[in-house]
Amino acid sequence: MSLLYKNVKQLVFDIDEFIDTVEQGVLVFKEGVTNYINGDKASFADKIERISRLEAVADKLQRKIDDEFYRHSILPQNAGDIESMIDKIDEIIDIAKDNLYQFDDELPYIPNELTNDFIRLTDTSTEAALSLFPAVRTFFREPIKVKEMLSKVYFYEKEADKISRNIKRRLFHEMKDLELSQKMHLRYFALHIETVSDKAECLADTLSILALKMSI
């Protein structure tokens, strides 16, 4: 019994570290996009390096968590569902890293008229993910409380949709000086940023269902 307790305690510690790492990755993504928009090249380059390191750490922790679940037969009846949830958490830092690299690779030109909109979109999209992590932590301790914690995730995801749609409307209805190729490029980056909140919403749906299963 003491060995099982020790294994569960280590698993909870590793999951907390994993969530902390993904959360840091989201914050670095948020700061990195803002650095890019503000033309702070040195800070942006630092965020590229940091998010790469964090993503590597998250992948390592994910593999360790998966191994612990199966090697020690912890929650065997729910192991598959929990592994799927862990995968979806890891997808958030994966997409954040990939999106930040897209800025580095493609160097989109963002007109001054849209800088505030893109910063608002980044803030709102990342807030959806940041609002999710407390619910994930609670899931492993008191799953019955999870559902009531997810409302902010859905709120920020919908707000990110609205801001992204507004950017696209401004691009194609108001900004006559931009070439069509530039408009398409900026639309593409608005969608990239929005995917962070989309991933958070997807995980919130999974978490809500799994928490209900665990509470029954």
ZAMARGU-4260 file (C-alpha; in steps of 0.2 Angstrom, whole numbers, plus 5000, padded with zeros to 4 digits):
<rodrens>
0) 5000/5000/5000 | 5014/5012/5004 | 5022/5008/4987 | 5006/5012/4978 | 5004/5029/4988
5) 5022/5033/4983 | 5019/5029/4965 | 5003/5040/4965 | 5012/5054/4974 | 5026/5054/4961
10) 5013/5054/4947 | 5004/5069/4954 | 5020/5078/4956 | 5025/5074/4938 | 5008/5079/4931
15) 5009/5096/4941 | 5026/5099/4933 | 5020/5094/4916 | 5005/5107/4917 | 5017/5120/4924
20) 5029/5117/4909 | 5014/5119/4896 | 5008/5134/4905 | 5025/5142/4904 | 5025/5138/4886
25) 5008/5147/4883 | 5015/5162/4892 | 5031/5162/4882 | 5020/5161/4866 | 5010/5176/4871
30) 5025/5186/4875 | 5034/5181/4859 | 5020/5186/4848 | 5019/5203/4857 | 5038/5205/4855
35) 5037/5201/4836 | 5023/5214/4834 | 5032/5227/4844 | 5048/5224/4833 | 5058/5218/4848
40) 5069/5206/4839 | 5081/5201/4853 | 5066/5197/4865 | 5057/5187/4851 | 5073/5177/4848
45) 5074/5173/4866 | 5056/5167/4867 | 5059/5155/4852 | 5073/5147/4861 | 5063/5146/4878
50) 5048/5138/4870 | 5058/5125/4861 | 5066/5120/4878 | 5049/5120/4887 | 5041/5109/4873
55) 5056/5097/4874 | 5053/5096/4893 | 5035/5094/4891 | 5037/5079/4879 | 5049/5071/4891
60) 5037/5072/4906 | 5022/5066/4895 | 5032/5050/4891 | 5036/5048/4909 | 5018/5050/4915
65) 5012/5038/4902 | 5024/5025/4908 | 5020/5028/4926 | 5001/5025/4923 | 5004/5008/4914
70) 5019/5002/4924 | 5011/5004/4941 | 4993/5001/4935 | 4986/5017/4942 | 4968/5020/4938
75) 4968/5006/4925 | 4950/5009/4921 | 4953/5027/4916 | 4971/5026/4910 | 4967/5027/4891
80) 4955/5042/4894 | 4968/5051/4905 | 4982/5047/4892 | 4971/5055/4879 | 4969/5071/4890
85) 4988/5072/4893 | 4990/5071/4874 | 4978/5086/4872 | 4988/5096/4885 | 5004/5092/4876
90) 4996/5098/4859 | 4994/5115/4867 | 5012/5118/4869 | 5016/5110/4852 | 5004/5122/4843
95) 5011/5137/4853 | 5029/5132/4848 | 5024/5129/4830 | 5015/5145/4828 | 5029/5155/4836
100) 5041/5147/4823 | 5029/5152/4809 | 5032/5170/4814 | 5050/5167/4814 | 5050/5158/4797
105) 5038/5169/4787 | 5040/5186/4795 | 5022/5193/4792 | 5020/5211/4790 | 5007/5218/4802
110) 5001/5236/4798 | 5000/5248/4813 | 4981/5248/4811 | 4980/5230/4816 | 4994/5228/4829
115) 4982/5231/4844 | 4969/5218/4836 | 4983/5205/4835 | 4989/5208/4852 | 4971/5207/4859
120) 4969/5191/4849 | 4985/5184/4856 | 4980/5189/4874 | 4962/5182/4873 | 4967/5166/4864
125) 4981/5162/4877 | 4969/5167/4891 | 4958/5152/4886 | 4972/5140/4889 | 4978/5148/4905
130) 4960/5147/4912 | 4960/5129/4908 | 4975/5123/4918 | 4968/5126/4936 | 4954/5114/4931
135) 4966/5101/4925 | 4975/5102/4941 | 4958/5101/4951 | 4953/5085/4940 | 4967/5075/4948
140) 4961/5080/4966 | 4942/5084/4965 | 4935/5080/4948 | 4918/5085/4954 | 4923/5103/4954
145) 4930/5103/4937 | 4915/5108/4926 | 4911/5124/4935 | 4929/5130/4932 | 4928/5128/4913
150) 4916/5143/4909 | 4931/5155/4907 | 4939/5144/4894 | 4923/5144/4883 | 4921/5163/4886
155) 4938/5167/4880 | 4937/5155/4866 | 4922/5164/4859 | 4930/5181/4862 | 4945/5175/4852
160) 4933/5170/4838 | 4925/5187/4838 | 4942/5196/4837 | 4949/5185/4824 | 4933/5187/4813
165) 4934/5206/4816 | 4953/5206/4810 | 4947/5196/4794 | 4933/5208/4790 | 4945/5223/4792
170) 4957/5215/4781 | 4945/5212/4767 | 4933/5226/4769 | 4943/5241/4775 | 4962/5239/4771
175) 4962/5244/4752 | 4981/5247/4752 | 4986/5229/4756 | 4989/5217/4742 | 4977/5202/4742
180) 4992/5191/4746 | 4996/5201/4761 | 4978/5200/4767 | 4978/5181/4765 | 4995/5180/4774
185) 4988/5190/4789 | 4972/5180/4789 | 4982/5164/4790 | 4991/5171/4806 | 4975/5176/4814
190) 4970/5158/4812 | 4986/5152/4819 | 4984/5162/4835 | 4966/5157/4837 | 4971/5138/4836
195) 4978/5140/4854 | 4960/5144/4861 | 4953/5131/4849 | 4964/5118/4857 | 4959/5124/4874
200) 4941/5122/4870 | 4943/5104/4864 | 4953/5100/4880 | 4939/5108/4890 | 4926/5097/4882
205) 4937/5081/4885 | 4940/5086/4903 | 4922/5089/4907 | 4917/5072/4901 | 4931/5063/4910
210) 4928/5072/4926 | 4910/5067/4925 | 4915/5049/4923 | 4927/5050/4938 | 4914/5058/4949
215) 4901/5044/4946
</rodrens>
